[in-house]
Amino acid sequence: MARRRYTPWSATNGLLFGMAAGVVLALAEVVLAVAAGDSPMRPVRMSAGVVLGPPAFTAQVSDGTALLLGVGVHLVISAVVGLFYSVLDALLPPDGRGRWEFQSAVGMLYGLFVWLVNFQFVGRGSYPWFTDVPQFPQLLLHAVFLGLPLAMLFTAAERRRLLLDAAESTPAG
């Protein structure tokens, strides 16, 4: 029975790795909010605002509702971001996909791109509260706490795939 081939650029990996990197980013966002003297719910309400609009920042939306919607929206967006990274990863040169330093650079640049699209294009046009927070820290957070973990997960998957391929091609005996 042939084993199903594991590819690091599969849609499943993209979705799951995107959500994992999204959790890392969400935690960093909460830490940054608290360090800046803001509520830990600020980033959560910013995400919830994608669905609820400006009322997400008012008392008419409970913390529980904001948390549920905010985390849900953030994870969905993170999954889509991971899916797009999986396509990018498939286009990378095969000898670069398993190299930490190469993937780190690509991932961090991708995180910058995600910040640019989400905060400067989409946010500026549709969700103005995305530009109410200092942008340089957001840029850094997206590079280091979204793009980098995403790249590291794909690098680990590629290295694991290479090890499995090597083990399968080694003759038993």
C-alpha positions in Angstrom: 0.0 0.0 0.0 1.5 3.3 -1.1 1.8 6.0 1.5 0.2 9.3 0.7 3.0 11.8 -0.2 3.4 14.6 2.3 3.9 18.0 0.7 4.7 21.1 2.8 2.7 23.2 0.4 -0.5 21.4 0.7 -3.7 23.3 1.4 -4.1 21.6 4.7 -0.7 22.6 5.9 -1.3 26.1 4.7 -4.6 26.4 6.6 -3.2 24.8 9.8 0.2 26.6 9.8 -1.6 29.9 9.1 -3.8 29.4 12.2 -0.8 28.4 14.3 1.1 31.5 13.2 -2.1 33.5 13.8 -2.2 32.4 17.4 1.4 33.5 17.9 0.5 36.9 16.3 -2.6 37.2 18.4 -0.7 36.6 21.6 1.9 39.2 20.6 -0.8 41.7 19.8 -2.3 41.3 23.3 1.1 41.6 24.9 1.8 44.8 22.9 -1.6 46.2 23.8 -1.0 45.6 27.5 2.6 47.0 27.2 1.2 50.1 25.6 -1.2 50.6 28.5 -4.3 49.6 26.5 -6.8 46.8 27.2 -5.9 43.3 26.2 -9.3 43.3 24.5 -8.3 46.0 22.1 -6.8 43.7 19.4 -9.7 41.3 19.9 -12.2 44.0 19.4 -10.3 45.2 16.3 -10.8 41.8 14.8 -14.4 41.6 15.9 -14.9 44.9 14.3 -14.4 43.3 10.9 -17.8 41.7 11.4 -19.5 44.1 13.8 -18.1 47.4 12.6 -17.6 50.3 15.1 -20.1 48.9 17.6 -17.4 46.3 18.5 -15.7 49.0 20.5 -18.8 49.9 22.6 -20.3 48.4 25.7 -23.2 47.0 23.6 -20.9 44.2 22.6 -19.9 42.1 25.5 -16.3 40.9 26.0 -17.5 37.3 25.4 -19.1 38.2 22.1 -16.1 40.2 21.1 -13.7 37.4 22.1 -15.7 34.8 20.2 -16.0 36.9 17.0 -12.5 38.4 17.3 -10.7 35.1 17.7 -12.9 33.5 14.9 -12.2 36.3 12.4 -8.5 36.4 13.3 -8.2 32.6 12.8 -10.1 32.6 9.5 -7.9 35.4 8.2 -4.8 33.7 9.5 -5.8 30.4 7.8 -6.3 32.3 4.4 -2.9 33.9 4.9 -1.3 30.5 5.5 -3.1 29.1 2.4 -1.6 31.9 0.3 1.9 31.2 1.9 1.5 27.6 0.9 1.2 28.7 -2.7 4.2 31.0 -2.4 6.2 28.2 -0.7 5.4 25.9 -3.7 7.0 28.5 -6.0 10.2 28.7 -4.0 13.3 26.9 -5.3 13.4 23.4 -3.9 16.8 23.9 -2.4 15.6 27.0 -0.5 12.4 25.5 1.1 14.3 23.5 3.6 16.8 26.2 4.6 15.9 28.1 7.8 17.6 31.4 6.8 16.0 31.5 3.3 12.5 30.7 4.6 12.9 33.2 7.4 13.6 36.0 5.0 10.8 35.0 2.7 8.4 34.6 5.7 9.3 37.9 7.2 8.8 39.7 3.9 5.5 37.9 3.5 4.5 39.1 7.0 5.3 42.7 5.9 3.2 42.1 2.8 0.3 40.9 4.9 0.5 44.0 7.1 0.6 46.2 4.0 -2.5 44.6 2.6 -4.5 44.2 5.8 -3.6 47.5 7.5 -2.8 49.9 4.7 -5.1 48.9 1.9 -8.1 47.0 3.4 -8.0 48.6 6.8 -7.5 52.1 5.6 -10.4 51.7 3.2 -12.8 49.7 5.3 -11.7 49.4 8.9 -10.2 52.7 10.0 -9.5 51.4 13.5 -6.7 49.4 12.0 -4.8 52.6 11.5 -5.6 54.0 15.0 -2.8 51.9 16.4 0.9 52.7 15.9 1.8 51.2 12.6 5.6 50.5 13.0 5.0 48.0 15.9 2.3 46.4 13.8 4.7 46.0 10.9 7.3 44.4 13.1 4.7 42.1 14.8 3.5 40.9 11.4 7.0 40.2 10.2 8.3 38.5 13.4 5.2 36.9 14.9 3.3 35.9 11.8 5.6 35.6 8.8 8.5 34.1 10.7 6.5 31.3 12.5 4.7 30.5 9.3 8.1 30.2 7.5 9.5 28.0 10.3 6.5 25.7 10.1 6.9 25.2 6.4 10.7 24.8 6.7 10.2 22.0 9.3 7.6 20.4 7.1 9.9 20.4 4.1 12.8 19.0 6.2 10.5 16.3 7.5 9.4 15.5 4.0 13.0 15.2 2.8 13.8 12.8 5.7 10.7 10.7 4.8 11.7 10.6 1.2 15.3 9.7 2.1 14.1 6.9 4.4 11.7 5.5 1.7 14.4 5.5 -1.0 16.9 3.7 1.2 16.9 0.0 0.3 16.1 -2.2 3.2 18.6 -4.9 3.8 
